[in-house]
Amino acid sequence: MSLTRPEAGTGPTPVTITPRQFPTNLGGLCQKGWTSAEVLSTGDRITTPLLRGADGALHPAGWDEALTVIASRVRAIRAEHGPAAIAVFGGGGLTNEKAYALGKFARTVLRTPNIDYNGRFCMASAAAGANRSLGADRGLPFPLADLAGAGAVMLLGSNLAETMPPSVQHLAGARERGGLVVVDPRRSTTAALTGADGESGVHLQPVPGTDLVVLLALTHVVLTEGLADQAYLADRTTGAAEVQRSVAAWWPERAEGVCGVPAAQLRATARLLAAAAPVHGGPGAYILTGRGVEQSTQGTATVTAAINLALVLGLPGRVGCGYGAITGQGNGQGGREHGQKSDQLPGYRKIDDPAARAHVARVWGVDPATIPGPGKPAVQLLTSLGTPGGPRALFVHGSNVLVSAPNADRVADRLAALDLLVVCDFVPSETALRADVVLPVTQWAEEEGTMTSLEGRVIRRRRAVDAPGQARSELWILAELARRLGSDVHFATDPAAVFDELAAASAGGIADYAGLSHARLDADEVDGGPGLFWPVPGPDHPGTPRLFLDGFPTPDGRARMIAVDHAGPSDDVRPDAPIYLVTGRVLQHYQSGAQTHRVPELERLSSEPFVELHPLLGFRLGIADGDRVRLTSARGTIQAPARWTDRIRPDTVFMPFHWSGAGSVNRITTDATDPISHMPEFKVCAVSVTPLLPAATEPLAAQGVAP
């Protein structure tokens, strides 16, 4: 989008939103994009630092006072408990420059290993699966626009029509060819694009937590029916024989008994995908995963199975084909590339790699031995706060963990046990309101920087308006804190200079930005270019829109096929919790809702949480449409009004996760995590559902249905 300043006196909204003609959105915006300027001038915008007083309330303070308090308390905590007693929690919405500076600050100034970010809740399983199978994690290793030419596109656990509406345009070709495949327990808006009678594709509606079984069965059919690209497997992969042996146990009839998808539908879907593959003369096929299958204790295994299916069809590393993951946050790709993750350094380098440590240490001007090793991933970090030996202080940037983290009541308890909680935000989120110190920061239209799209396309962000009051960029805040904490490590505050340092630190890494700069990105845009895709190893390099065309960045240049198997959800249904709960988004809101709940138009369209349930389940439980219901899991109880819909399985209920308070669904989701990615299992757990008040029969009769 582009932004323009209004004439003086034209009202409180400081900018006008104009859609940009860009390859990913083709000039389209969703409701959140159209109304995003409202957040810039929201009435409760934080414009001055806040300190918690002796009365327990937050009071305005000056920057000098606030930073002095933080520095003093950090020094005291570090002196008593050591550097690991200070922790940092970042966000996938930060610019590349701020994400880089935050990781550098944690490791060179605080000297703590304990930094992670909310991308652990978003892309961790996709990253883990892609890294170990393909050698690199870039959400889409091809431009999003490439989807338009495909004969088939398979979406697993992604509701693009509500989360990224402009992207749906790129599915038109697959829909016209009858090749859109959507795997989702709900008949979501995206699943409905397959057509009422399946004329545009196929909707597979598995039992929650069994998407892996669907993929194993599809791979079984492709291999046993001779539909695999055997030449591709021989030339470009390893491990195919092991995968073939492992999926032999998942013939469609057995899979149907576990996942609930009819065996005939599984066979037809496998044949549809194979027909679109180049080996059979098709125009191309894509397999894409989203949070619905990745936020699971077997999320990495599910991503691995999706990649295995793509590999047996011969898709990755070919133009017009491939595997990819749909990124969920504004800078979900760039935010995980440059040092916010607990185990990574800039450029997607591993923090325990001596060569990586030496390279980054040279850029930072520090001894490699002073860079801490891997820290705790997000859930483990949050649950360790305030415990014996755990962190005593926490810095939060760009995240609202009291709403977005799983088992959120436990997180609230851990935050309360801290000696110091510092939150950088521009609105009083639920987490900010618990802080000892709140620092007002700039937001999107008030800052310079870069973002990286889900395709690895690096895009400039430009300042359109001045920040209100005393709001400052995190770049300035981190530089000031570094100085007050006595560090001699240099922290630039000019975003262009920070980006140049980031580019140098990333040089030679998987996510190599060495050939990029703000000036080059600006010049590319002036020339009508759409941005540059990493890796860009030099100033004359054109960028890499499509990865893997000449091989995979693995030791032997081949993709690794890895056998996986289904274990099921960590919190499966049982007599006292017989119903599956799945969570997700709605069109009007984003993440924890800290921003979108402050936009009147969006709040009017979607003002409260709700529980979707099938009418058959409603009859069985005595719950009418509109009744308030209680959901109880092993972690607690929440409540919200019921909404009847036939677009969900009768054994499943759905809740969006954008609300706090009594309807905050993450208060009851499980914080069990994937053993490889450490992604929590947000998307499925077992609950009981009961009427909050005795259900009446009159509302049922009023709908023309006899109970």
VMD Tcl script that draws the C-alpha trace (Angstrom):
set ca {
  {0.00 0.00 0.00}
  {1.01 3.63 -0.31}
  {0.33 6.41 2.17}
  {-0.40 10.10 1.72}
  {-0.60 12.93 4.23}
  {-3.98 14.70 4.42}
  {-4.51 18.41 4.32}
  {-4.37 20.15 7.69}
  {-7.57 19.92 9.68}
  {-9.11 17.06 7.71}
  {-9.69 14.83 10.74}
  {-7.96 12.45 13.09}
  {-6.82 9.83 10.59}
  {-3.26 10.85 9.66}
  {-2.90 9.02 6.33}
  {-4.92 7.83 3.39}
  {-4.55 4.20 2.30}
  {-4.09 3.53 -1.42}
  {-3.64 -0.06 -2.62}
  {-0.39 -0.67 -4.45}
  {-0.26 -2.65 -7.66}
  {2.10 -5.41 -6.60}
  {2.61 -8.98 -7.78}
  {1.36 -10.53 -4.55}
  {-1.87 -8.55 -4.03}
  {-2.57 -7.28 -7.58}
  {-3.91 -4.04 -6.12}
  {-6.12 -5.71 -3.50}
  {-6.34 -5.10 0.24}
  {-8.25 -6.86 2.99}
  {-10.42 -5.07 5.54}
  {-7.47 -4.88 7.93}
  {-5.37 -3.15 5.30}
  {-8.05 -0.63 4.35}
  {-8.56 0.37 7.98}
  {-4.96 0.13 9.21}
  {-4.50 3.91 9.42}
  {-7.05 4.02 12.25}
  {-4.55 2.43 14.63}
  {-2.11 5.28 14.10}
  {-4.44 7.70 15.86}
  {-6.31 5.43 18.25}
  {-7.46 7.28 21.35}
  {-5.42 5.20 23.78}
  {-2.15 5.36 21.84}
  {0.82 5.22 24.22}
  {2.80 8.42 23.69}
  {4.98 8.63 26.79}
  {6.95 6.12 28.87}
  {4.97 4.64 31.77}
  {6.34 3.51 35.14}
  {4.46 1.48 37.72}
  {4.29 3.44 40.94}
  {4.04 2.48 44.58}
  {0.26 2.60 44.20}
  {0.42 -0.24 41.68}
  {-0.69 1.95 38.76}
  {1.19 2.99 35.61}
  {2.12 6.69 35.50}
  {3.69 8.85 32.76}
  {7.43 9.39 33.01}
  {10.24 10.90 30.97}
  {12.59 8.84 28.86}
  {15.58 9.52 31.08}
  {13.75 8.32 34.17}
  {12.32 5.22 32.47}
  {15.62 4.12 30.93}
  {17.49 4.79 34.15}
  {15.05 2.56 36.06}
  {15.43 -0.23 33.49}
  {19.22 -0.07 33.43}
  {19.49 0.03 37.21}
  {17.21 -2.96 37.72}
  {18.85 -4.98 34.93}
  {22.26 -4.41 36.48}
  {21.01 -5.49 39.90}
  {19.30 -8.64 38.58}
  {22.31 -9.57 36.48}
  {24.68 -9.05 39.42}
  {22.63 -11.33 41.66}
  {21.49 -14.00 39.20}
  {23.77 -13.79 36.14}
  {23.11 -12.69 32.54}
  {20.74 -15.56 31.76}
  {18.33 -14.05 34.30}
  {17.42 -11.43 31.67}
  {15.18 -12.66 28.84}
  {13.89 -11.13 25.60}
  {10.72 -11.97 23.67}
  {10.46 -10.49 20.17}
  {7.86 -10.34 17.44}
  {7.35 -11.34 13.83}
  {5.96 -7.89 13.04}
  {9.22 -6.05 13.70}
  {11.15 -4.73 10.72}
  {14.25 -6.64 9.69}
  {16.35 -3.88 11.18}
  {14.65 -4.00 14.57}
  {14.65 -7.80 14.69}
  {18.37 -7.81 13.93}
  {19.14 -5.14 16.52}
  {17.10 -6.96 19.17}
  {19.03 -10.20 18.67}
  {22.32 -8.32 18.74}
  {21.29 -6.45 21.90}
  {20.34 -9.67 23.72}
  {23.62 -11.38 22.89}
  {26.15 -8.54 23.13}
  {24.72 -6.19 25.77}
  {22.62 -8.45 27.97}
  {24.85 -11.47 27.17}
  {21.82 -13.71 27.61}
  {21.00 -16.87 25.65}
  {17.33 -16.39 26.50}
  {15.80 -14.75 23.47}
  {12.99 -16.11 21.35}
  {9.95 -14.62 19.63}
  {6.32 -15.18 18.71}
  {7.34 -16.67 15.38}
  {7.89 -19.82 17.43}
  {4.09 -19.89 17.49}
  {3.89 -19.29 13.74}
  {6.51 -20.74 11.41}
  {8.69 -22.98 13.56}
  {7.46 -26.33 12.24}
  {7.56 -25.19 8.63}
  {11.10 -23.93 9.17}
  {12.24 -27.13 10.87}
  {10.71 -29.34 8.20}
  {12.05 -27.33 5.27}
  {15.52 -26.97 6.75}
  {16.02 -30.65 7.36}
  {14.45 -31.82 4.08}
  {15.28 -29.07 1.57}
  {18.23 -27.38 3.26}
  {16.63 -23.93 3.52}
  {13.55 -22.33 4.95}
  {11.92 -19.66 2.83}
  {8.14 -19.73 3.27}
  {7.53 -19.85 -0.46}
  {10.70 -20.68 -2.41}
  {8.97 -19.18 -5.47}
  {6.90 -16.04 -6.17}
  {3.31 -16.26 -4.98}
  {2.16 -15.29 -8.47}
  {3.53 -18.61 -9.79}
  {0.48 -20.34 -8.29}
  {-1.68 -18.86 -11.04}
  {-0.35 -21.27 -13.65}
  {-0.78 -24.46 -11.62}
  {-3.06 -27.33 -12.47}
  {-3.46 -28.16 -8.79}
  {-2.84 -26.36 -5.51}
  {-3.20 -28.23 -2.22}
  {-3.70 -26.11 0.92}
  {-3.32 -27.89 4.25}
  {-4.48 -26.00 7.33}
  {-4.68 -22.58 5.68}
  {-7.72 -20.33 5.32}
  {-6.28 -17.86 2.81}
  {-9.62 -16.35 1.90}
  {-9.88 -14.85 5.40}
  {-6.25 -14.48 6.44}
  {-4.80 -13.17 3.14}
  {-7.80 -12.39 0.88}
  {-5.87 -10.76 -2.01}
  {-3.82 -13.93 -2.47}
  {-6.94 -15.90 -3.47}
  {-6.67 -14.34 -6.92}
  {-3.70 -16.59 -7.59}
  {-5.83 -19.70 -7.06}
  {-8.16 -18.89 -9.97}
  {-6.29 -21.06 -12.46}
  {-6.31 -24.14 -10.24}
  {-10.01 -23.60 -9.49}
  {-10.86 -23.33 -13.18}
  {-9.07 -26.63 -13.74}
  {-10.84 -28.29 -10.80}
  {-7.53 -28.57 -8.99}
  {-7.94 -26.71 -5.69}
  {-7.53 -29.12 -2.77}
  {-8.25 -27.80 0.74}
  {-7.62 -29.91 3.85}
  {-9.49 -28.49 6.85}
  {-11.91 -29.89 9.49}
  {-14.11 -26.85 8.77}
  {-15.83 -25.85 5.57}
  {-13.91 -22.57 5.78}
  {-14.28 -19.73 3.32}
  {-11.24 -21.13 1.52}
  {-12.62 -24.68 1.50}
  {-15.84 -23.32 -0.02}
  {-13.79 -22.17 -3.03}
  {-13.64 -25.81 -4.12}
  {-17.30 -25.42 -5.15}
  {-20.61 -26.57 -3.79}
  {-20.42 -29.78 -5.83}
  {-16.64 -30.00 -6.01}
  {-16.52 -28.50 -9.48}
  {-13.48 -26.38 -8.55}
  {-11.62 -28.98 -6.52}
  {-11.79 -31.14 -3.42}
  {-12.37 -30.40 0.27}
  {-10.94 -33.05 2.57}
  {-12.40 -32.76 6.09}
  {-10.24 -34.90 8.40}
  {-10.58 -35.54 12.11}
  {-8.60 -32.77 13.86}
  {-4.98 -33.73 14.39}
  {-4.89 -36.34 11.60}
  {-3.63 -34.28 8.64}
  {-0.43 -36.30 8.74}
  {-2.44 -39.44 8.02}
  {-3.97 -37.77 4.96}
  {-0.50 -37.00 3.61}
  {0.82 -40.49 4.32}
  {-2.14 -42.01 2.47}
  {-1.74 -39.69 -0.53}
  {1.95 -40.56 -0.76}
  {1.05 -44.27 -0.49}
  {-1.31 -43.96 -3.48}
  {1.20 -42.03 -5.60}
  {3.89 -44.64 -4.98}
  {1.77 -47.82 -5.24}
  {-0.08 -46.69 -8.37}
  {3.13 -45.86 -10.24}
  {2.44 -42.12 -10.28}
  {5.76 -41.01 -8.74}
  {8.46 -39.21 -10.72}
  {11.06 -41.93 -10.40}
  {13.72 -40.13 -12.44}
  {13.44 -37.07 -10.18}
  {13.65 -39.24 -7.06}
  {16.78 -40.94 -8.38}
  {18.49 -37.72 -9.46}
  {17.48 -35.23 -6.80}
  {16.60 -36.99 -3.53}
  {17.84 -39.42 -0.90}
  {15.71 -41.58 1.38}
  {12.93 -42.46 -1.07}
  {13.10 -46.18 -0.29}
  {12.68 -45.58 3.45}
  {9.69 -43.33 2.85}
  {8.10 -45.88 0.52}
  {8.45 -48.57 3.17}
  {6.97 -46.30 5.85}
  {3.88 -45.25 3.88}
  {3.16 -48.83 2.86}
  {1.28 -49.14 6.15}
  {-1.09 -46.29 5.26}
  {-3.31 -47.68 2.51}
  {-6.42 -45.51 2.06}
  {-8.86 -47.81 3.85}
  {-6.69 -47.88 6.96}
  {-6.18 -44.12 6.74}
  {-9.93 -43.57 6.48}
  {-10.40 -45.33 9.80}
  {-8.10 -42.80 11.48}
  {-8.63 -39.52 9.62}
  {-12.24 -39.98 8.55}
  {-11.61 -39.03 4.91}
  {-13.15 -41.63 2.57}
  {-10.62 -43.92 0.90}
  {-12.07 -43.15 -2.53}
  {-11.57 -39.42 -1.93}
  {-7.96 -39.99 -0.88}
  {-7.26 -41.96 -4.07}
  {-8.96 -39.37 -6.28}
  {-6.99 -36.56 -4.67}
  {-3.66 -38.32 -5.15}
  {-4.48 -38.89 -8.81}
  {-5.55 -35.24 -9.23}
  {-2.23 -33.99 -7.85}
  {-0.26 -36.47 -9.97}
  {-2.11 -35.46 -13.15}
  {-0.98 -31.86 -12.60}
  {2.67 -32.84 -12.07}
  {5.17 -32.35 -14.93}
  {6.04 -36.04 -15.02}
  {2.53 -36.71 -16.35}
  {2.45 -33.71 -18.65}
  {0.55 -31.47 -16.25}
  {1.01 -27.70 -15.93}
  {2.39 -27.96 -12.39}
  {1.26 -28.51 -8.81}
  {1.91 -26.93 -5.42}
  {1.56 -28.29 -1.89}
  {1.25 -25.56 0.75}
  {1.00 -25.87 4.52}
  {-0.33 -23.42 7.10}
  {-0.70 -23.13 10.83}
  {-3.65 -25.53 10.94}
  {-1.32 -28.48 10.39}
  {1.92 -26.98 11.69}
  {0.80 -25.92 15.19}
  {0.94 -29.46 16.45}
  {3.15 -31.76 18.47}
  {3.70 -33.55 15.15}
  {3.92 -30.33 13.14}
  {7.44 -30.95 11.86}
  {6.49 -34.49 10.90}
  {3.44 -33.18 9.02}
  {5.51 -30.63 7.12}
  {8.03 -33.37 6.36}
  {5.24 -35.58 5.00}
  {3.98 -32.70 2.83}
  {7.50 -32.24 1.45}
  {7.81 -36.00 0.87}
  {4.59 -35.92 -1.17}
  {5.89 -32.97 -3.17}
  {9.17 -34.80 -3.79}
  {7.59 -38.05 -4.97}
  {5.62 -35.95 -7.45}
  {8.83 -34.23 -8.58}
  {7.74 -30.70 -7.67}
  {10.39 -28.77 -5.64}
  {13.06 -27.04 -7.70}
  {10.98 -26.85 -10.87}
  {9.41 -23.70 -12.30}
  {5.65 -23.81 -11.84}
  {5.78 -26.39 -9.02}
  {6.83 -26.78 -5.44}
  {6.26 -26.98 -1.71}
  {5.78 -23.89 0.44}
  {4.44 -22.62 3.76}
  {2.05 -19.70 4.12}
  {3.56 -17.15 6.51}
  {1.21 -15.77 9.15}
  {2.74 -12.48 10.37}
  {3.63 -9.21 8.68}
  {7.35 -9.95 8.74}
  {7.10 -13.61 9.63}
  {9.82 -14.45 7.12}
  {12.36 -11.72 7.82}
  {11.66 -11.78 11.53}
  {13.07 -15.29 11.82}
  {16.14 -14.79 9.65}
  {18.33 -12.38 11.58}
  {18.67 -13.40 15.20}
  {15.40 -13.37 17.17}
  {15.18 -17.15 17.31}
  {16.82 -18.82 20.28}
  {19.15 -20.91 18.12}
  {20.00 -18.56 15.26}
  {22.32 -15.74 14.27}
  {21.77 -13.34 11.32}
  {21.54 -14.83 7.85}
  {19.83 -17.95 9.19}
  {23.08 -19.14 10.71}
  {23.06 -21.66 13.54}
  {24.28 -20.14 16.78}
  {26.28 -23.26 17.70}
  {28.25 -23.22 14.42}
  {31.79 -21.95 15.19}
  {32.23 -20.44 11.72}
  {28.90 -18.62 11.99}
  {29.81 -17.27 15.43}
  {33.19 -16.06 14.19}
  {31.67 -14.29 11.17}
  {28.94 -12.49 13.12}
  {31.36 -11.64 15.96}
  {33.60 -9.83 13.46}
  {30.67 -7.72 12.27}
  {29.63 -6.96 15.85}
  {33.19 -6.29 17.01}
  {33.11 -8.82 19.83}
  {34.93 -11.99 20.83}
  {33.04 -15.06 19.51}
  {33.40 -16.65 22.94}
  {31.20 -13.93 24.44}
  {28.21 -14.79 22.24}
  {25.92 -17.07 24.28}
  {24.83 -20.44 22.98}
  {21.27 -21.55 22.20}
  {18.56 -20.40 24.58}
  {15.15 -21.67 25.53}
  {12.45 -21.75 22.81}
  {9.34 -19.65 23.45}
  {7.09 -21.95 25.49}
  {9.95 -23.24 27.60}
  {11.18 -19.66 28.08}
  {7.78 -18.35 29.15}
  {7.13 -21.20 31.56}
  {10.56 -20.73 33.16}
  {10.01 -17.05 34.02}
  {10.32 -16.34 37.72}
  {11.13 -19.94 38.60}
  {14.26 -20.95 40.55}
  {17.14 -20.55 38.13}
  {14.88 -19.04 35.49}
  {14.83 -15.48 34.11}
  {13.90 -12.73 36.56}
  {13.38 -9.98 33.97}
  {11.74 -9.95 30.54}
  {11.78 -7.48 27.64}
  {8.80 -7.86 25.27}
  {8.85 -6.30 21.80}
  {5.99 -6.61 19.32}
  {4.12 -9.39 21.08}
  {1.12 -9.80 23.37}
  {1.89 -13.08 25.09}
  {-1.00 -12.89 27.57}
  {-3.39 -13.50 24.67}
  {-1.25 -15.18 22.02}
  {0.61 -17.80 24.06}
  {-0.91 -21.22 24.78}
  {-2.09 -22.06 28.29}
  {-2.19 -18.29 28.78}
  {-3.24 -18.31 32.44}
  {0.01 -20.09 33.24}
  {1.88 -17.38 31.33}
  {0.08 -14.72 33.39}
  {1.30 -16.41 36.56}
  {4.86 -16.48 35.26}
  {4.82 -12.79 34.31}
  {3.56 -11.94 37.78}
  {6.56 -13.76 39.29}
  {9.11 -11.55 37.49}
  {11.18 -8.86 39.17}
  {11.00 -6.69 36.04}
  {8.74 -6.70 32.98}
  {9.49 -4.15 30.23}
  {7.10 -3.92 27.28}
  {7.64 -1.89 24.12}
  {4.33 -1.23 22.41}
  {2.20 1.51 20.88}
  {-1.14 0.48 22.43}
  {-1.91 -0.75 25.95}
  {-2.10 -4.45 25.16}
  {-2.98 -6.93 27.87}
  {0.72 -7.67 28.32}
  {1.69 -3.99 28.42}
  {-0.84 -3.37 31.17}
  {1.03 -5.93 33.35}
  {4.43 -4.29 32.81}
  {6.61 -2.45 35.29}
  {7.82 -0.20 32.49}
  {6.05 0.52 29.18}
  {8.02 2.21 26.41}
  {6.08 3.90 23.55}
  {7.36 2.88 20.12}
  {6.74 3.79 16.51}
  {4.52 1.73 14.28}
  {4.39 0.92 10.59}
  {3.71 4.33 8.98}
  {6.07 6.13 11.33}
  {9.33 4.35 10.58}
  {11.83 3.46 7.88}
  {12.99 -0.08 7.34}
  {12.45 -3.29 5.41}
  {10.17 -6.31 5.59}
  {10.57 -9.68 3.90}
  {7.52 -11.26 2.34}
  {6.54 -14.91 2.58}
  {8.35 -15.39 -0.77}
  {11.68 -14.03 0.51}
  {11.10 -10.72 -1.30}
  {12.73 -7.83 0.59}
  {10.49 -4.76 0.54}
  {11.04 -1.22 1.76}
  {8.91 0.32 4.49}
  {8.85 4.13 4.48}
  {7.89 6.73 7.02}
  {4.77 8.68 6.06}
  {3.99 10.53 9.28}
  {5.76 11.62 12.44}
  {5.28 9.54 15.55}
  {3.06 11.13 18.21}
  {4.28 12.44 21.53}
  {7.47 10.84 22.80}
  {7.22 7.58 20.85}
  {10.64 6.33 19.70}
  {11.95 3.54 17.50}
  {13.29 0.42 19.17}
  {16.56 1.17 17.38}
  {16.96 4.30 19.50}
  {15.77 2.53 22.66}
  {18.26 -0.33 22.26}
  {21.13 2.06 21.57}
  {20.27 4.11 24.67}
  {20.00 1.04 26.88}
  {23.28 -0.33 25.54}
  {24.99 2.93 26.48}
  {23.43 3.04 29.94}
  {24.40 -0.58 30.58}
  {28.02 0.24 29.83}
  {28.37 -1.66 26.56}
  {30.97 -0.53 24.04}
  {29.20 -2.37 21.20}
  {27.97 0.10 18.58}
  {24.22 0.31 17.91}
  {23.26 2.45 14.92}
  {19.92 4.23 15.04}
  {19.61 5.02 11.32}
  {17.64 2.12 9.76}
  {19.71 2.27 6.56}
  {22.92 1.87 8.56}
  {21.43 -0.96 10.60}
  {20.41 -2.70 7.37}
  {23.94 -2.38 6.00}
  {25.25 -4.07 9.13}
  {22.57 -6.76 8.86}
  {23.60 -7.36 5.25}
  {27.23 -7.80 6.29}
  {26.28 -10.15 9.14}
  {24.13 -12.26 6.79}
  {26.80 -12.52 4.06}
  {27.43 -16.12 3.15}
  {24.46 -17.38 5.15}
  {21.41 -19.12 3.78}
  {19.42 -15.87 3.96}
  {22.13 -13.77 2.35}
  {21.29 -10.05 2.10}
  {24.88 -8.94 1.36}
  {24.01 -7.38 -2.01}
  {21.09 -5.35 -0.68}
  {20.79 -1.87 0.79}
  {18.02 0.65 1.26}
  {19.43 2.57 -1.71}
  {19.33 -0.47 -3.98}
  {15.81 -1.38 -2.94}
  {14.70 2.21 -3.52}
  {16.29 2.27 -6.97}
  {14.65 -1.05 -7.87}
  {11.26 0.34 -6.93}
  {11.81 3.54 -8.94}
  {12.63 1.35 -11.94}
  {9.34 -0.49 -11.47}
  {10.87 -3.53 -9.86}
  {8.94 -5.65 -7.38}
  {11.69 -6.00 -4.79}
  {14.55 -8.48 -4.66}
  {14.42 -12.08 -3.38}
  {17.15 -13.45 -1.14}
  {19.76 -14.78 -1.43}
  {21.38 -11.69 -2.98}
  {25.07 -12.32 -2.32}
  {26.45 -9.28 -4.17}
  {25.50 -5.82 -5.41}
  {25.21 -7.03 -9.01}
  {23.30 -10.20 -8.17}
  {19.70 -10.06 -9.45}
  {18.23 -11.97 -6.52}
  {16.75 -15.46 -6.44}
  {12.99 -15.60 -7.04}
  {13.02 -19.41 -7.25}
  {15.14 -21.61 -5.03}
  {16.40 -25.13 -5.66}
  {16.38 -24.97 -9.49}
  {20.03 -26.07 -9.62}
  {20.04 -28.22 -6.51}
  {19.30 -28.11 -2.81}
  {21.58 -26.40 -0.26}
  {22.42 -29.70 1.41}
  {25.85 -31.37 1.60}
  {25.17 -33.52 -1.48}
  {22.79 -31.14 -3.27}
  {19.87 -33.53 -2.88}
  {16.65 -33.16 -0.94}
  {16.35 -35.49 2.02}
  {13.23 -37.65 2.22}
  {12.60 -38.56 5.86}
  {10.17 -41.25 7.00}
  {7.61 -40.05 9.57}
  {4.58 -41.61 11.22}
  {1.38 -40.51 12.93}
  {1.16 -40.32 16.73}
  {-1.94 -38.18 17.21}
  {-2.60 -35.08 19.34}
  {-1.04 -34.75 22.76}
  {-4.45 -33.89 24.26}
  {-6.84 -36.32 22.54}
  {-10.55 -36.73 23.22}
  {-11.60 -38.80 26.23}
  {-14.75 -39.31 28.32}
  {-14.40 -36.10 30.32}
  {-13.37 -34.07 27.23}
  {-15.06 -35.76 24.26}
  {-14.98 -32.92 21.70}
  {-12.14 -31.53 19.61}
  {-11.41 -27.81 19.84}
  {-9.71 -26.16 16.86}
  {-8.72 -22.49 16.72}
  {-8.09 -19.96 13.99}
  {-8.71 -16.47 12.67}
  {-11.55 -14.34 11.39}
  {-11.35 -11.88 8.52}
  {-11.63 -8.71 10.60}
  {-9.02 -9.36 13.28}
  {-5.33 -10.06 13.52}
  {-3.32 -12.02 16.08}
  {-4.23 -11.01 19.66}
  {-6.46 -8.18 18.39}
  {-4.44 -5.50 20.20}
  {-4.58 -3.37 17.05}
  {-7.74 -4.45 15.23}
  {-10.04 -4.21 18.28}
  {-9.20 -0.50 18.24}
  {-10.65 -0.04 14.73}
  {-14.38 0.76 15.11}
  {-15.37 -0.66 11.72}
  {-13.66 -4.00 12.36}
  {-15.00 -4.19 15.90}
  {-18.52 -3.53 14.66}
  {-18.26 -6.39 12.17}
  {-16.76 -8.84 14.68}
  {-17.19 -7.69 18.23}
  {-16.98 -10.83 20.37}
  {-15.56 -14.34 20.42}
  {-17.81 -17.26 19.53}
  {-17.95 -21.04 19.45}
  {-18.87 -22.67 16.15}
  {-20.58 -26.04 16.49}
  {-22.61 -28.30 14.25}
  {-26.41 -28.39 14.83}
  {-26.18 -32.13 15.48}
  {-23.73 -31.47 18.30}
  {-25.98 -28.66 19.53}
  {-28.97 -31.03 19.72}
  {-26.92 -33.66 21.51}
  {-25.63 -31.20 24.11}
  {-28.80 -29.16 24.46}
  {-27.17 -26.01 23.09}
  {-29.20 -23.72 20.85}
  {-27.82 -21.21 18.39}
  {-26.93 -18.12 20.42}
  {-26.73 -19.83 23.82}
  {-23.70 -19.05 25.92}
  {-21.54 -22.13 26.40}
  {-18.70 -23.18 28.63}
  {-15.59 -24.86 27.18}
  {-13.41 -26.74 29.64}
  {-10.03 -28.33 29.00}
  {-7.41 -29.74 31.34}
  {-6.09 -26.17 31.70}
  {-9.21 -24.19 32.53}
  {-12.61 -22.90 31.46}
  {-13.78 -20.14 29.12}
  {-17.15 -19.07 27.77}
  {-18.66 -17.54 24.63}
  {-21.90 -17.59 22.61}
  {-22.57 -20.57 20.36}
  {-23.02 -20.29 16.61}
  {-24.61 -23.14 14.74}
  {-23.08 -24.03 11.40}
  {-23.06 -27.09 9.18}
  {-19.58 -26.10 7.98}
  {-17.81 -27.96 10.78}
  {-17.52 -31.60 11.76}
  {-20.07 -32.74 14.39}
  {-17.23 -33.88 16.68}
  {-15.47 -30.50 16.62}
  {-15.92 -26.91 17.79}
  {-14.05 -23.86 16.54}
  {-13.05 -20.63 18.28}
  {-11.06 -17.64 16.99}
  {-8.12 -16.57 19.14}
  {-8.25 -12.76 18.85}
  {-9.87 -12.01 22.24}
  {-8.79 -11.73 25.85}
  {-10.78 -12.27 29.03}
  {-13.51 -14.86 29.47}
  {-13.49 -15.69 25.76}
  {-9.73 -16.00 25.34}
  {-9.36 -19.44 23.79}
  {-5.62 -19.65 24.44}
  {-6.39 -19.87 28.14}
  {-7.39 -23.49 27.48}
  {-5.14 -24.53 24.58}
  {-2.29 -26.88 25.38}
  {1.33 -25.79 25.66}
  {2.64 -29.22 24.67}
  {5.22 -28.73 21.93}
  {6.70 -30.43 18.89}
  {9.97 -32.12 19.93}
  {11.90 -30.68 16.97}
  {10.42 -27.25 16.25}
  {9.15 -26.55 19.79}
  {5.94 -25.27 18.22}
  {3.00 -25.48 20.65}
  {-0.07 -27.51 19.73}
  {-2.51 -24.60 19.42}
  {-4.71 -26.16 16.81}
  {-6.23 -29.16 18.55}
  {-7.08 -30.16 22.09}
  {-9.88 -31.98 23.91}
  {-12.69 -30.08 25.63}
  {-16.08 -30.56 27.17}
  {-18.82 -28.20 25.98}
  {-21.77 -27.41 28.22}
  {-24.53 -24.80 28.26}
  {-23.74 -21.90 30.54}
  {-27.43 -21.74 31.36}
  {-30.03 -24.48 30.87}
  {-30.90 -24.59 27.17}
  {-34.51 -23.87 26.20}
  {-36.34 -25.76 23.47}
  {-38.08 -22.65 22.15}
  {-35.06 -21.31 20.23}
  {-34.74 -24.67 18.48}
  {-38.37 -24.70 17.47}
  {-38.13 -21.11 16.32}
  {-35.59 -22.27 13.75}
  {-38.05 -24.73 12.31}
  {-36.30 -27.77 13.70}
  {-37.78 -30.12 16.27}
  {-35.30 -31.23 18.94}
}
mol new
graphics top color blue
foreach p $ca { graphics top sphere $p radius 0.5 }
foreach p [lrange $ca 0 end-1] q [lrange $ca 1 end] { graphics top cylinder $p $q radius 0.2 }
display resetview
